[in-house]
Amino acid sequence: MKKKTGLLFTLMLMMLVLAACGGNDKGSDNGGEKAEGAPKEITFGSATVGGFWYTLSAAMSDKMTALYPDSSVTIVEGGSVSNLLGLGDGTFQIGFSNGQTVPEAINAIGPFKEKIENVSTIATLYPNVYHMVVRADSDIYTVEDLKGKKVSPGIKGYSGELVFQDVLDIVGMSYDDLGGIEYIGTADGADLMRDKHIDAIVGMVAAPVSTFQELDTTVGIRMIPLTDDIVEKMSEKNEGYMEHIVTAGTYAGIKEDVKTVAGYSVLLVNDDLMDEETVYQLTKMMVEEKDHWLKISNVMAEFDAEYSVKNNVGKMHPGAMRYYKEVGAME
């Protein structure tokens, strides 16, 4: 099986935007027929280089070789919103998203103009944590201190930016109050901060994420906490936002616990393109290869079949349900 990288990102994103704006049917392009067996070409909606989603999707594609020997996998640099749009219109067979984005897609809220109903969850993996990161020597200590500062909220329209906009709105701010916006991926954003071209990076990523760990060893970083009031209002705005504590020592330069919000990272599939047996095997691989995922990062330390079922977001695929029932995680 060949593993391709995310060079198709720009083209894919344009296709997704056109699909979202054109009001097309959210079904796949296979004439309404359900798939049988693993697709020959599996397109995986992941994330930008530097985030854990991208690293995990690369590791997963290697393991999928044994599962689907006649298939090839293309990893696309996507995001929480674009991945769901791609899953809905059949551009992606599988993809990651954030828990707070799934209910928006199901109910046509926010960036979703139509309901996406042909997508199912197969695994709930770990909390994807809202990071607002500055250099250790920065004079920024609160959200309000971002006034006049240059910020990278990640790629335009991705979950990190959407959460950031919610946070700004709650404190009575907008982009007009900032000194500038740089729409750029996590790794490139870290380079800009290292060179003092931006003042803060925002993202919904695993904690810890390697990019911020590396930045911490070079210039030192701090995380800007969210107040109790902001966290409460975020949860009221979207039930997918949950209070989360980044404990001291998660990054070496962080000496105290930091309050923020998080949404569960979920793995989803297009119902029309991934049949029950294919999804059963994929779910089984995700759970039973946990030791391999932990070699990449400890963010999935709590993940197992019971964790996935307990924290499930959205409807679950029949293939995943079959596996979870088989191992006793679901009745």
C-alpha positions as CSV (number, residue, x, y, z in Angstrom):
1,M,0.0,0.0,0.0
2,K,1.3,3.4,-0.8
3,K,1.0,6.2,1.7
4,K,0.7,9.6,0.1
5,T,1.2,12.9,1.9
6,G,-0.9,16.1,2.2
7,L,0.1,17.9,-0.9
8,L,-3.5,17.8,-2.1
9,F,-4.6,20.2,0.7
10,T,-5.2,23.3,-1.3
11,L,-7.2,21.6,-4.0
12,M,-9.2,19.6,-1.5
13,L,-10.0,22.7,0.5
14,M,-11.3,24.5,-2.6
15,M,-13.5,21.5,-3.4
16,L,-14.9,21.5,0.1
17,V,-15.7,25.2,0.1
18,L,-17.4,24.9,-3.2
19,A,-19.4,21.9,-1.9
20,A,-20.4,23.7,1.3
21,C,-21.5,26.8,-0.5
22,G,-23.2,25.1,-3.4
23,G,-25.9,23.4,-1.4
24,N,-25.2,20.0,-2.9
25,D,-26.6,16.8,-1.4
26,K,-24.3,15.6,1.4
27,G,-24.4,12.0,0.2
28,S,-21.4,10.4,-1.4
29,D,-20.9,10.2,-5.2
30,N,-21.4,6.5,-5.5
31,G,-24.9,6.7,-6.8
32,G,-26.4,6.1,-3.4
33,E,-25.1,2.5,-3.2
34,K,-23.4,1.3,0.0
35,A,-19.8,0.3,-0.2
36,E,-18.8,-3.3,0.0
37,G,-15.3,-4.0,1.3
38,A,-12.5,-1.5,1.9
39,P,-12.2,1.3,-0.7
40,K,-9.3,1.0,-3.1
41,E,-8.4,4.6,-2.4
42,I,-8.9,5.8,1.2
43,T,-8.6,9.6,1.8
44,F,-7.9,10.5,5.4
45,G,-8.9,14.0,6.6
46,S,-6.2,14.8,9.1
47,A,-4.6,18.1,10.2
48,T,-1.6,20.4,9.5
49,V,1.9,19.1,10.0
50,G,3.0,19.7,13.6
51,G,-0.2,18.6,15.2
52,F,-0.9,15.1,16.8
53,W,-3.7,14.3,14.3
54,Y,-1.2,14.4,11.5
55,T,1.3,12.2,13.3
56,L,-1.4,9.8,14.4
57,S,-2.9,9.5,10.9
58,A,0.5,8.7,9.5
59,A,1.0,5.9,12.1
60,M,-2.5,4.6,11.5
61,S,-2.0,4.4,7.7
62,D,1.0,2.2,8.3
63,K,-1.1,-0.2,10.5
64,M,-3.9,-0.1,7.9
65,T,-1.5,-1.9,5.4
66,A,-2.2,-5.2,7.1
67,L,-6.0,-4.5,7.3
68,Y,-6.5,-3.4,3.7
69,P,-3.6,-4.7,1.5
70,D,-5.4,-3.8,-1.7
71,S,-6.0,-0.2,-0.7
72,S,-3.9,3.0,-0.7
73,V,-4.1,5.9,1.8
74,T,-3.9,9.6,1.1
75,I,-3.4,11.8,4.2
76,V,-4.8,15.3,3.6
77,E,-4.0,18.3,5.8
78,G,-7.5,19.1,6.9
79,G,-9.1,20.4,10.1
80,S,-12.1,19.8,12.3
81,V,-14.6,21.7,10.1
82,S,-13.2,20.8,6.7
83,N,-12.8,17.2,7.6
84,L,-16.5,16.9,8.5
85,L,-17.5,18.7,5.2
86,G,-15.2,16.3,3.3
87,L,-16.7,13.3,5.1
88,G,-20.2,14.5,4.4
89,D,-19.8,15.0,0.7
90,G,-17.7,11.8,0.2
91,T,-14.3,13.5,-0.4
92,F,-12.9,11.7,2.7
93,Q,-13.6,8.1,3.8
94,I,-12.2,8.7,7.3
95,G,-11.2,11.7,9.2
96,F,-10.7,13.4,12.6
97,S,-12.8,16.1,14.2
98,N,-13.4,17.8,17.5
99,G,-16.3,16.9,19.8
100,Q,-17.8,20.4,19.8
101,T,-17.8,20.4,16.0
102,V,-19.8,17.2,15.5
103,P,-23.1,18.6,17.0
104,E,-22.7,21.7,14.9
105,A,-22.5,19.5,11.8
106,I,-25.4,17.3,12.8
107,N,-27.6,20.4,13.4
108,A,-26.4,22.7,10.7
109,I,-25.0,25.3,13.1
110,G,-22.2,27.8,12.6
111,P,-20.0,27.0,9.6
112,F,-22.3,24.1,8.5
113,K,-25.1,25.4,6.2
114,E,-26.7,22.0,5.9
115,K,-27.1,19.0,8.2
116,I,-24.5,16.3,7.8
117,E,-26.2,13.0,8.5
118,N,-24.2,10.4,6.6
119,V,-21.2,10.4,9.0
120,S,-20.6,8.2,12.1
121,T,-18.1,8.1,15.0
122,I,-16.0,5.0,15.4
123,A,-13.7,6.0,18.3
124,T,-13.4,8.8,20.8
125,L,-9.7,9.2,21.5
126,Y,-8.6,12.0,23.9
127,P,-9.3,15.6,24.9
128,N,-8.2,18.1,22.3
129,V,-7.1,21.1,24.4
130,Y,-7.6,24.8,23.6
131,H,-4.1,26.3,23.8
132,M,-3.3,30.0,23.9
133,V,0.5,30.1,23.9
134,V,2.9,33.0,24.3
135,R,6.6,33.3,24.8
136,A,7.8,33.0,28.4
137,D,9.1,36.6,28.3
138,S,5.7,38.0,26.9
139,D,3.7,40.7,28.6
140,I,0.5,38.8,27.8
141,Y,-1.2,37.2,30.8
142,T,-4.9,37.4,30.0
143,V,-7.2,37.2,26.9
144,E,-7.7,41.0,27.2
145,D,-3.9,41.5,27.0
146,L,-4.1,40.4,23.4
147,K,-5.2,43.9,22.4
148,G,-2.8,45.3,19.8
149,K,-0.9,42.0,19.5
150,K,-0.3,39.7,16.5
151,V,-1.9,36.3,16.8
152,S,-2.0,33.1,14.8
153,P,-5.3,31.4,15.3
154,G,-4.2,28.5,13.0
155,I,-5.7,27.9,9.6
156,K,-8.7,30.1,8.7
157,G,-12.0,28.3,9.5
158,Y,-10.4,25.5,11.5
159,S,-11.6,24.7,15.0
160,G,-8.8,26.6,16.7
161,E,-9.9,29.8,15.1
162,L,-13.6,29.2,15.8
163,V,-12.9,28.6,19.5
164,F,-10.7,31.7,19.6
165,Q,-13.5,33.8,18.1
166,D,-15.9,32.5,20.8
167,V,-13.4,33.4,23.5
168,L,-12.9,36.9,22.1
169,D,-16.7,37.4,21.8
170,I,-17.2,36.5,25.4
171,V,-14.7,39.1,26.6
172,G,-16.2,41.7,24.3
173,M,-13.3,41.7,21.8
174,S,-12.9,40.9,18.1
175,Y,-10.1,40.8,15.5
176,D,-10.4,44.5,15.2
177,D,-8.8,44.8,18.7
178,L,-5.8,42.8,17.7
179,G,-2.6,44.0,16.0
180,G,-2.8,41.5,13.2
181,I,-3.8,37.9,12.3
182,E,-1.6,35.2,10.7
183,Y,-3.5,32.2,9.3
184,I,-0.8,29.5,9.5
185,G,-0.3,26.0,10.7
186,T,1.0,25.0,14.2
187,A,4.6,24.3,13.2
188,D,5.0,27.5,11.0
189,G,3.3,29.5,13.8
190,A,5.9,28.3,16.2
191,D,8.7,29.5,13.9
192,L,7.1,32.9,13.7
193,M,6.8,33.2,17.5
194,R,10.4,32.0,17.9
195,D,11.5,34.9,15.7
196,K,9.1,37.4,17.4
197,H,7.0,38.0,14.3
198,I,3.8,37.1,16.3
199,D,2.9,37.3,19.9
200,A,0.6,34.4,20.5
201,I,-0.5,31.1,18.9
202,V,-4.0,29.6,19.4
203,G,-5.0,26.0,18.6
204,M,-7.1,23.0,19.5
205,V,-4.4,20.4,19.9
206,A,-3.3,17.5,22.1
207,A,-1.5,18.3,25.4
208,P,1.4,18.0,25.2
209,V,2.0,18.6,21.5
210,S,5.5,18.2,20.2
211,T,5.6,21.6,18.4
212,F,5.0,23.5,21.7
213,Q,7.4,21.2,23.6
214,E,10.1,22.1,21.2
215,L,9.3,25.8,21.4
216,D,9.4,25.5,25.2
217,T,13.0,24.2,25.0
218,T,14.2,27.0,22.8
219,V,12.4,30.3,23.9
220,G,10.2,29.0,26.8
221,I,6.4,29.3,26.7
222,R,3.4,30.1,28.9
223,M,-0.2,29.2,28.4
224,I,-2.8,31.9,28.9
225,P,-5.6,30.6,31.2
226,L,-9.3,31.1,30.8
227,T,-11.3,32.5,33.7
228,D,-14.1,30.6,35.3
229,D,-16.6,33.0,33.7
230,I,-15.2,32.3,30.2
231,V,-15.2,28.6,30.7
232,E,-18.8,28.6,32.0
233,K,-20.0,30.7,29.0
234,M,-18.1,28.5,26.6
235,S,-20.0,25.4,27.9
236,E,-23.3,27.3,27.7
237,K,-22.5,28.2,24.1
238,N,-21.7,24.6,23.0
239,E,-22.0,21.5,25.2
240,G,-19.0,20.0,23.4
241,Y,-16.7,22.4,25.3
242,M,-15.7,21.0,28.6
243,E,-13.5,22.5,31.4
244,H,-10.0,21.1,31.2
245,I,-6.9,21.6,33.4
246,V,-3.4,21.5,31.8
247,T,-1.4,20.4,34.8
248,A,1.9,22.0,35.8
249,G,4.8,20.2,34.1
250,T,2.8,19.2,30.9
251,Y,5.2,21.6,29.3
252,A,8.5,22.1,31.2
253,G,8.0,25.9,31.4
254,I,4.5,25.7,32.8
255,K,4.9,25.7,36.6
256,E,1.2,26.0,37.6
257,D,-2.0,24.4,36.5
258,V,-3.8,26.2,33.6
259,K,-7.6,26.2,33.2
260,T,-8.9,26.1,29.7
261,V,-11.5,24.1,27.7
262,A,-11.2,21.0,25.5
263,G,-13.3,18.9,23.1
264,Y,-12.8,15.2,22.5
265,S,-10.9,14.2,19.4
266,V,-13.0,11.8,17.5
267,L,-12.4,9.5,14.5
268,L,-15.3,9.4,12.0
269,V,-16.2,7.6,8.8
270,N,-18.5,8.2,5.8
271,D,-21.4,5.7,6.2
272,D,-21.8,5.2,2.5
273,L,-18.1,4.5,1.7
274,M,-17.1,2.4,4.7
275,D,-19.1,-0.8,5.3
276,E,-19.6,-2.6,8.6
277,E,-16.8,-5.1,8.3
278,T,-14.3,-2.5,7.2
279,V,-15.2,-0.3,10.1
280,Y,-15.2,-3.2,12.6
281,Q,-11.6,-4.0,11.6
282,L,-10.6,-0.3,11.8
283,T,-12.1,0.0,15.3
284,K,-10.5,-3.1,16.5
285,M,-7.1,-1.8,15.2
286,M,-7.6,1.5,17.0
287,V,-8.2,-0.1,20.3
288,E,-5.8,-3.0,20.2
289,E,-2.9,-1.0,18.9
290,K,-3.0,1.4,21.8
291,D,0.5,0.6,22.9
292,H,1.8,1.8,19.5
293,W,-0.1,5.1,19.7
294,L,1.4,5.6,23.2
295,K,4.9,5.4,21.7
296,I,4.0,8.5,19.7
297,S,2.4,10.5,22.6
298,N,0.9,9.8,26.0
299,V,-2.2,11.9,25.2
300,M,-4.0,8.6,24.5
301,A,-3.1,7.1,27.9
302,E,-6.8,6.9,29.0
303,F,-8.1,5.6,25.7
304,D,-9.6,2.1,25.5
305,A,-12.9,0.6,24.4
306,E,-14.8,1.7,27.6
307,Y,-13.4,5.2,27.3
308,S,-14.4,5.5,23.7
309,V,-18.0,4.3,24.4
310,K,-18.4,6.4,27.5
311,N,-17.4,9.6,25.8
312,N,-18.9,8.9,22.4
313,V,-19.9,12.0,20.4
314,G,-22.7,11.7,17.8
315,K,-24.1,8.5,16.3
316,M,-21.8,5.4,16.3
317,H,-21.2,3.3,13.2
318,P,-22.6,-0.3,13.4
319,G,-19.2,-1.7,12.7
320,A,-17.8,0.1,15.7
321,M,-20.8,-1.0,17.9
322,R,-20.2,-4.6,16.9
323,Y,-16.6,-4.5,18.1
324,Y,-17.5,-2.7,21.4
325,K,-20.2,-5.2,22.1
326,E,-17.8,-8.0,21.3
327,V,-15.3,-6.8,24.0
328,G,-18.0,-6.0,26.6
329,A,-17.7,-2.2,26.4
330,M,-21.2,-1.8,25.2
331,E,-24.4,-3.7,26.0
